[in-house]
């Protein structure tokens, strides 16, 4: 009894294992990873009434790989002959072997430098807060008339400001009288600093690429199945007969009313006739 139970348990375990493990024929796609590039092609396709199916592979770089895909094409083989080739292929029902050819290149990070130019606008008529002016002349009241001014925001520039020619406006100050050669800070409304550029070196990281390389995926099977679908036959349309003034169905060749000229009528069998005056004598017939 124990042996039977054990055998039954083994049989159940074997059956469960067979169900849980899908075979290659049951898979819907084939996926291969070659040199860090993942290539996926379909395994099963179904078409209707012998039509073609469009096959396009999926190609992408596996995460963490320093590679870049440039292009790829798929080839379809039947027997030993290639029957289709391109970025996409259209295949009829049948069994094919698919292979994908990929063009790619590797890359790595490199350190680079570049020169950055920065524009500094002029003072716009207002002297910077850190302007320093050296008095070069004073009037009879010991007030400033001319001065040479510099500012750290405008390195290398010196403005020659004069109150008499209007190039600068000197603010009133409680420290008068002034003397020539005296340095003033923040109490002289000088301006005239012009725009300029500064240049600096910036370090950054960029990708460096190798030459293009090629790889091919292993050949994988594609089965294109055909499913025939029958269109339902159209239901025949039955027309009731067109009756005459006497209440009978019309017949071909009979006279028809002038008012019905150009209209369509049907006899007892459903045959269509058109009321036509082919002789142009005012007496149309069902023709």
C-alpha positions as CSV (number, residue, x, y, z in Angstrom):
1,X,0.0,0.0,0.0
2,X,2.8,2.4,0.9
3,X,4.6,1.6,-2.4
4,X,1.4,2.4,-4.4
5,X,1.0,5.8,-2.5
6,X,4.7,6.6,-3.2
7,X,4.4,5.7,-6.9
8,X,1.2,7.8,-7.1
9,X,3.0,10.8,-5.5
10,X,5.9,10.5,-7.9
11,X,3.5,10.4,-10.8
12,X,1.7,13.5,-9.6
13,X,5.0,15.3,-9.1
14,X,6.2,14.4,-12.6
15,X,2.9,15.6,-14.2
16,X,3.1,18.9,-12.2
17,X,6.7,19.4,-13.4
18,X,5.7,18.8,-17.0
19,X,2.9,21.3,-16.8
20,X,4.9,24.0,-15.0
21,X,7.8,23.9,-17.5
22,X,6.8,25.5,-20.9
23,X,8.4,24.0,-24.0
24,X,9.9,26.0,-26.8
25,X,6.9,25.4,-28.9
26,X,4.7,27.0,-26.3
27,X,6.8,30.2,-26.1
28,X,5.5,33.3,-28.0
29,X,8.9,34.9,-28.3
30,X,12.6,34.0,-28.5
31,X,15.1,36.2,-26.6
32,X,18.9,36.1,-26.9
33,X,21.5,38.3,-25.3
34,X,24.7,38.7,-27.3
35,X,27.5,40.9,-26.1
36,X,25.1,42.8,-23.8
37,X,22.5,43.4,-26.5
38,X,19.1,41.9,-26.0
39,X,17.4,40.6,-29.2
40,X,13.8,39.4,-29.2
41,X,12.0,37.8,-32.2
42,X,8.5,36.2,-32.3
43,X,8.1,32.4,-32.1
44,X,4.5,31.9,-33.0
45,X,2.2,34.0,-35.3
46,X,-1.3,33.4,-36.6
47,X,-2.6,34.9,-39.8
48,X,-6.1,34.6,-41.4
49,X,-6.8,33.2,-44.8
50,X,-3.2,33.0,-46.0
51,X,-2.3,36.7,-45.4
52,X,1.2,37.8,-44.6
53,X,2.5,38.8,-41.2
54,X,4.9,41.6,-40.5
55,X,7.9,40.6,-38.3
56,X,10.1,43.2,-36.7
57,X,12.7,42.3,-34.0
58,X,13.1,44.1,-30.7
59,X,16.7,45.2,-30.1
60,X,18.0,47.1,-27.0
61,X,21.1,47.4,-24.9
62,X,21.1,45.6,-21.5
63,X,21.2,47.8,-18.5
64,X,24.7,48.7,-17.4
65,X,26.3,48.0,-20.8
66,X,28.3,50.7,-22.4
67,X,27.1,50.1,-26.0
68,X,25.0,51.9,-28.5
69,X,22.9,50.2,-31.2
70,X,23.3,51.8,-34.6
71,X,21.1,49.7,-36.9
72,X,19.8,46.1,-37.3
73,X,18.2,43.9,-39.9
74,X,16.4,40.6,-39.8
75,X,16.8,37.7,-42.2
76,X,14.3,34.9,-42.7
77,X,15.3,31.5,-44.0
78,X,13.4,28.5,-45.3
79,X,15.5,25.5,-45.7
80,X,18.9,26.8,-46.7
81,X,17.6,29.8,-48.6
82,X,17.1,33.4,-47.4
83,X,13.6,34.4,-48.4
84,X,13.3,37.9,-46.8
85,X,15.7,40.5,-45.4
86,X,15.3,44.0,-44.0
87,X,14.4,46.0,-40.9
88,X,11.0,44.4,-41.2
89,X,9.9,41.3,-43.2
90,X,6.5,40.1,-44.3
91,X,6.0,36.3,-44.2
92,X,3.3,34.0,-45.4
93,X,2.2,30.9,-43.3
94,X,5.1,28.5,-42.9
95,X,8.1,27.7,-40.7
96,X,11.1,30.0,-40.8
97,X,14.5,30.4,-39.1
98,X,15.2,34.0,-38.1
99,X,18.5,35.7,-37.6
100,X,19.1,39.3,-36.6
101,X,22.2,41.2,-37.7
102,X,23.1,44.2,-35.4
103,X,25.6,47.1,-36.0
104,X,26.8,48.7,-32.7
105,X,29.7,50.5,-31.0
106,X,31.1,50.6,-27.5
107,X,31.7,53.8,-25.5
108,X,33.5,55.0,-22.4
109,X,33.7,58.2,-20.3
110,X,36.6,60.6,-20.9
111,X,37.5,63.9,-19.2
112,X,37.5,67.0,-21.3
113,X,37.9,70.8,-20.9
114,X,36.4,73.7,-22.8
115,X,36.7,77.5,-22.6
116,X,33.6,79.3,-21.4
117,X,33.1,82.9,-22.3
118,X,31.1,85.1,-19.9
119,X,29.6,88.4,-20.9
120,X,29.6,91.3,-18.4
121,X,27.3,94.2,-19.3
122,X,28.3,97.8,-18.8
123,X,27.4,99.9,-15.7
124,X,24.4,101.5,-17.5
125,X,25.3,104.9,-16.1
126,X,25.5,103.8,-12.5
127,X,28.8,103.3,-10.8
128,X,29.3,100.0,-8.9
129,X,29.2,100.1,-5.2
130,X,32.9,99.2,-4.9
131,X,34.1,102.1,-7.1
132,X,37.4,103.8,-6.0
133,X,38.3,107.2,-7.4
134,X,41.5,109.1,-7.1
135,X,41.1,112.9,-7.2
136,X,43.2,114.4,-10.0
137,X,41.9,118.1,-9.8
138,X,39.9,120.3,-7.4
139,X,38.4,123.7,-7.9
140,X,38.8,126.9,-5.9
141,X,36.4,125.6,-3.3
142,X,38.5,122.4,-2.9
143,X,35.7,120.4,-4.5
144,X,36.4,117.6,-6.9
145,X,36.4,118.5,-10.6
146,X,38.1,115.4,-12.2
147,X,39.0,111.9,-11.0
148,X,40.2,108.5,-12.2
149,X,37.9,105.7,-11.1
150,X,38.3,101.9,-10.9
151,X,36.0,99.1,-9.9
152,X,36.7,95.4,-9.1
153,X,33.7,94.4,-11.2
154,X,35.5,95.8,-14.3
155,X,39.1,94.7,-13.9
156,X,41.7,96.6,-16.0
157,X,39.3,99.5,-16.7
158,X,39.9,103.1,-15.5
159,X,37.3,105.8,-16.2
160,X,38.6,109.4,-16.5
161,X,35.6,111.4,-15.1
162,X,35.3,115.1,-15.3
163,X,32.5,117.3,-13.9
164,X,33.0,120.0,-16.4
165,X,32.5,117.8,-19.6
166,X,29.5,115.9,-18.2
167,X,31.2,112.5,-18.1
168,X,30.5,112.2,-14.4
169,X,28.3,113.7,-11.8
170,X,30.0,114.1,-8.4
171,X,27.8,113.8,-5.4
172,X,27.8,116.3,-2.6
173,X,29.9,115.1,0.3
174,X,30.5,116.4,3.8
175,X,34.2,115.6,3.6
176,X,35.1,118.7,1.5
177,X,37.7,120.2,1.1
178,X,39.4,117.6,-1.1
179,X,43.0,117.5,-2.2
180,X,44.6,116.1,-5.4
181,X,45.7,112.5,-5.0
182,X,43.1,111.7,-2.4
183,X,41.3,108.3,-2.8
184,X,37.5,108.4,-2.4
185,X,35.2,105.4,-1.9
186,X,31.5,105.4,-2.4
187,X,31.0,109.1,-2.3
188,X,31.6,109.9,-6.0
189,X,28.9,109.3,-8.6
190,X,31.2,108.1,-11.4
191,X,30.2,106.0,-14.3
192,X,31.4,104.9,-17.8
193,X,32.6,101.3,-17.3
194,X,32.0,99.4,-20.5
195,X,31.0,95.8,-21.1
196,X,33.6,93.1,-21.4
197,X,34.1,89.3,-21.6
198,X,35.9,86.9,-19.3
199,X,37.1,83.4,-20.2
200,X,37.4,80.4,-17.9
201,X,38.2,76.7,-18.3
202,X,35.4,74.2,-17.6
203,X,35.9,70.5,-16.9
204,X,33.3,68.1,-18.1
205,X,32.7,64.4,-18.9
206,X,31.9,63.1,-22.4
207,X,31.4,59.8,-24.2
208,X,34.1,58.4,-26.5
209,X,33.0,55.9,-29.1
210,X,34.9,53.0,-30.7
211,X,34.4,52.0,-34.4
212,X,31.3,50.2,-35.4
213,X,31.1,46.4,-34.9
214,X,28.7,43.7,-36.0
215,X,27.1,40.7,-34.4
216,X,24.4,38.2,-35.3
217,X,21.9,36.4,-33.1
218,X,21.5,32.6,-33.2
219,X,18.9,31.4,-35.6
220,X,15.5,30.9,-34.0
221,X,12.3,29.3,-35.3
222,X,9.2,31.2,-36.2
223,X,6.0,29.3,-37.0
224,X,3.4,31.3,-38.9
225,X,0.0,29.4,-38.7
226,X,-2.9,30.0,-41.1
227,X,-6.4,30.2,-39.8
228,X,-9.2,30.0,-42.4
229,X,-12.2,32.0,-41.7
230,X,-15.3,31.6,-43.9
231,X,-17.4,34.7,-44.6
232,X,-21.1,34.1,-44.3
233,X,-23.0,33.9,-47.6
234,X,-25.1,37.0,-48.2
235,X,-28.8,36.5,-47.7
236,X,-30.5,36.7,-51.0
237,X,-32.8,39.7,-51.3
238,X,-36.4,39.0,-52.4
239,X,-38.4,41.7,-54.0
240,X,-42.2,41.6,-54.0
241,X,-43.6,41.8,-57.5
242,X,-44.8,45.1,-59.0
243,X,-48.5,44.8,-59.8
244,X,-50.4,46.2,-62.7
245,X,-53.7,48.1,-62.6
246,X,-55.5,44.8,-62.8
247,X,-53.7,43.5,-59.7
248,X,-51.4,40.9,-61.4
249,X,-47.6,40.9,-61.4
250,X,-45.9,42.6,-64.3
251,X,-44.1,40.7,-67.0
252,X,-41.3,41.6,-69.3
253,X,-42.3,43.3,-72.5
254,X,-45.6,44.5,-71.2
255,X,-46.7,48.2,-71.3
256,X,-46.0,50.2,-68.2
257,X,-47.5,53.5,-67.1
258,X,-45.9,56.6,-68.5
259,X,-45.6,57.9,-64.9
260,X,-43.4,54.8,-64.1
261,X,-40.9,55.5,-66.9
262,X,-37.3,55.1,-65.5
263,X,-38.5,53.2,-62.4
264,X,-37.6,49.6,-61.7
265,X,-40.2,46.9,-61.3
266,X,-40.1,43.1,-60.5
267,X,-42.0,40.2,-61.8
268,X,-43.3,37.2,-59.9
269,X,-39.8,35.6,-60.0
270,X,-38.1,38.7,-58.7
271,X,-36.5,39.6,-62.0
272,X,-36.0,43.3,-62.3
273,X,-37.2,45.4,-65.3
274,X,-37.0,49.1,-66.0
275,X,-39.9,51.0,-67.5
276,X,-38.3,52.3,-70.7
277,X,-39.7,54.1,-73.8
278,X,-37.1,52.8,-76.2
279,X,-39.2,53.6,-79.3
280,X,-39.8,57.2,-78.1
281,X,-43.5,56.9,-79.0
282,X,-44.9,57.6,-75.6
283,X,-45.6,54.0,-74.9
284,X,-43.0,52.6,-72.5
285,X,-42.5,48.9,-71.8
286,X,-41.0,46.8,-69.0
287,X,-37.6,45.9,-70.5
